[in-house]
Amino acid sequence: MLHKGDPTSGAILLVGQIKGRDPVLFERYPALDGSLTWHRVTLSLVGEDAEITKYWKARTQRDPDLWVLELDVASTERLDGLLAADA
């Protein structure tokens, strides 16, 4: 956990990494059908640790209820599977 948000109403931002490298941001928000799904955030930041950290820290300044989680897995397929399973 990189930042603890509000336990009942905080949005979730996820920093996904593959074996500690190539971080990618995801945010969970409602789809058109009302279900919660994960969406990639700002593709230009993929793989840039310092820029991703700067991004989520700025977001928590504007939204202190935001949760920021970090998930480090063995493969892209595993990360995609975990995000799909949560939907």
FIKETI-618102 format. One record per residue (C-alpha): residue number from 0; residue in one letter; chain; y, x, z. Coordinates in Angstrom, 3 decimals, m for minus. Example, Ala and Ser with C-alpha at 12.3 -4.5 7.8 and 13.67 -1.06 7.14 Angstrom:
r seq = 0&type = a&mol = A&yy = m4.500&xx = 12.300&zz = 7.800
r seq = 1&type = s&mol = A&yy = m1.060&xx = 13.670&zz = 7.140
This chain:
r seq = 0&type = m&mol = A&yy = 0.000&xx = 0.000&zz = 0.000
r seq = 1&type = l&mol = A&yy = 3.282&xx = 1.497&zz = m1.120
r seq = 2&type = h&mol = A&yy = 5.557&xx = m1.273&zz = 0.230
r seq = 3&type = k&mol = A&yy = 4.782&xx = m4.182&zz = 2.543
r seq = 4&type = g&mol = A&yy = 6.441&xx = m7.449&zz = 1.553
r seq = 5&type = d&mol = A&yy = 6.599&xx = m10.940&zz = 3.009
r seq = 6&type = p&mol = A&yy = 3.113&xx = m12.147&zz = 4.058
r seq = 7&type = t&mol = A&yy = 3.579&xx = m15.684&zz = 2.741
r seq = 8&type = s&mol = A&yy = 5.961&xx = m15.552&zz = m0.194
r seq = 9&type = g&mol = A&yy = 6.150&xx = m12.015&zz = m1.532
r seq = 10&type = a&mol = A&yy = 5.435&xx = m11.268&zz = m5.186
r seq = 11&type = i&mol = A&yy = 2.967&xx = m8.477&zz = m5.999
r seq = 12&type = l&mol = A&yy = 3.583&xx = m5.379&zz = m8.105
r seq = 13&type = l&mol = A&yy = 0.563&xx = m3.163&zz = m8.759
r seq = 14&type = v&mol = A&yy = 0.546&xx = 0.495&zz = m9.772
r seq = 15&type = g&mol = A&yy = m2.799&xx = 1.035&zz = m11.504
r seq = 16&type = q&mol = A&yy = m4.075&xx = 4.564&zz = m12.079
r seq = 17&type = i&mol = A&yy = m7.148&xx = 6.077&zz = m13.649
r seq = 18&type = k&mol = A&yy = m8.467&xx = 8.955&zz = m11.516
r seq = 19&type = g&mol = A&yy = m4.992&xx = 9.608&zz = m10.102
r seq = 20&type = r&mol = A&yy = m3.300&xx = 9.837&zz = m13.512
r seq = 21&type = d&mol = A&yy = m1.497&xx = 7.729&zz = m16.075
r seq = 22&type = p&mol = A&yy = 0.023&xx = 5.058&zz = m13.810
r seq = 23&type = v&mol = A&yy = 0.679&xx = 1.628&zz = m15.286
r seq = 24&type = l&mol = A&yy = 2.633&xx = m1.209&zz = m13.678
r seq = 25&type = f&mol = A&yy = 1.362&xx = m4.772&zz = m13.465
r seq = 26&type = e&mol = A&yy = 2.966&xx = m7.851&zz = m11.964
r seq = 27&type = r&mol = A&yy = 1.262&xx = m11.115&zz = m11.132
r seq = 28&type = y&mol = A&yy = 3.082&xx = m14.296&zz = m12.058
r seq = 29&type = p&mol = A&yy = 2.226&xx = m17.777&zz = m13.355
r seq = 30&type = a&mol = A&yy = 1.022&xx = m18.254&zz = m16.926
r seq = 31&type = l&mol = A&yy = 1.949&xx = m21.285&zz = m18.995
r seq = 32&type = d&mol = A&yy = m1.025&xx = m23.218&zz = m17.579
r seq = 33&type = g&mol = A&yy = 0.111&xx = m22.494&zz = m14.012
r seq = 34&type = s&mol = A&yy = m2.623&xx = m19.955&zz = m13.199
r seq = 35&type = l&mol = A&yy = m1.609&xx = m16.594&zz = m11.773
r seq = 36&type = t&mol = A&yy = m2.307&xx = m13.700&zz = m14.122
r seq = 37&type = w&mol = A&yy = m1.510&xx = m9.996&zz = m14.229
r seq = 38&type = h&mol = A&yy = 0.955&xx = m8.746&zz = m16.838
r seq = 39&type = r&mol = A&yy = 1.938&xx = m5.194&zz = m17.767
r seq = 40&type = v&mol = A&yy = 5.482&xx = m4.210&zz = m16.880
r seq = 41&type = t&mol = A&yy = 7.749&xx = m1.934&zz = m18.919
r seq = 42&type = l&mol = A&yy = 5.358&xx = m0.107&zz = m21.225
r seq = 43&type = s&mol = A&yy = 7.841&xx = 2.763&zz = m21.694
r seq = 44&type = l&mol = A&yy = 7.117&xx = 3.818&zz = m18.085
r seq = 45&type = v&mol = A&yy = 3.361&xx = 4.289&zz = m18.570
r seq = 46&type = g&mol = A&yy = 2.249&xx = 7.668&zz = m17.243
r seq = 47&type = e&mol = A&yy = 5.615&xx = 8.624&zz = m15.742
r seq = 48&type = d&mol = A&yy = 5.051&xx = 8.877&zz = m11.967
r seq = 49&type = a&mol = A&yy = 8.690&xx = 9.560&zz = m11.067
r seq = 50&type = e&mol = A&yy = 10.022&xx = 6.743&zz = m13.252
r seq = 51&type = i&mol = A&yy = 7.464&xx = 4.262&zz = m11.948
r seq = 52&type = t&mol = A&yy = 8.316&xx = 5.171&zz = m8.349
r seq = 53&type = k&mol = A&yy = 12.020&xx = 4.809&zz = m9.121
r seq = 54&type = y&mol = A&yy = 11.349&xx = 1.392&zz = m10.715
r seq = 55&type = w&mol = A&yy = 9.380&xx = m0.090&zz = m7.803
r seq = 56&type = k&mol = A&yy = 11.775&xx = 1.305&zz = m5.205
r seq = 57&type = a&mol = A&yy = 14.710&xx = m0.306&zz = m7.035
r seq = 58&type = r&mol = A&yy = 12.771&xx = m3.578&zz = m7.198
r seq = 59&type = t&mol = A&yy = 12.116&xx = m3.531&zz = m3.437
r seq = 60&type = q&mol = A&yy = 15.822&xx = m2.963&zz = m2.815
r seq = 61&type = r&mol = A&yy = 16.595&xx = m6.175&zz = m4.718
r seq = 62&type = d&mol = A&yy = 13.512&xx = m8.038&zz = m3.437
r seq = 63&type = p&mol = A&yy = 12.412&xx = m6.835&zz = 0.027
r seq = 64&type = d&mol = A&yy = 9.659&xx = m9.505&zz = 0.057
r seq = 65&type = l&mol = A&yy = 7.889&xx = m7.717&zz = m2.829
r seq = 66&type = w&mol = A&yy = 4.511&xx = m6.126&zz = m2.136
r seq = 67&type = v&mol = A&yy = 3.798&xx = m2.887&zz = m4.011
r seq = 68&type = l&mol = A&yy = 0.138&xx = m1.895&zz = m4.130
r seq = 69&type = e&mol = A&yy = m1.538&xx = 1.116&zz = m5.686
r seq = 70&type = l&mol = A&yy = m5.039&xx = 0.957&zz = m7.152
r seq = 71&type = d&mol = A&yy = m6.802&xx = 4.101&zz = m8.344
r seq = 72&type = v&mol = A&yy = m10.037&xx = 3.512&zz = m10.263
r seq = 73&type = a&mol = A&yy = m12.508&xx = 5.461&zz = m12.384
r seq = 74&type = s&mol = A&yy = m11.787&xx = 3.938&zz = m15.797
r seq = 75&type = t&mol = A&yy = m9.483&xx = 1.678&zz = m17.784
r seq = 76&type = e&mol = A&yy = m12.351&xx = m0.787&zz = m18.158
r seq = 77&type = r&mol = A&yy = m12.739&xx = m0.963&zz = m14.366
r seq = 78&type = l&mol = A&yy = m9.024&xx = m1.599&zz = m13.861
r seq = 79&type = d&mol = A&yy = m8.998&xx = m4.288&zz = m16.549
r seq = 80&type = g&mol = A&yy = m12.074&xx = m5.887&zz = m14.989
r seq = 81&type = l&mol = A&yy = m10.541&xx = m5.971&zz = m11.523
r seq = 82&type = l&mol = A&yy = m7.334&xx = m7.522&zz = m12.799
r seq = 83&type = a&mol = A&yy = m9.247&xx = m10.134&zz = m14.806
r seq = 84&type = a&mol = A&yy = m11.471&xx = m10.981&zz = m11.820
r seq = 85&type = d&mol = A&yy = m8.437&xx = m11.809&zz = m9.689
r seq = 86&type = a&mol = A&yy = m7.066&xx = m14.320&zz = m12.192
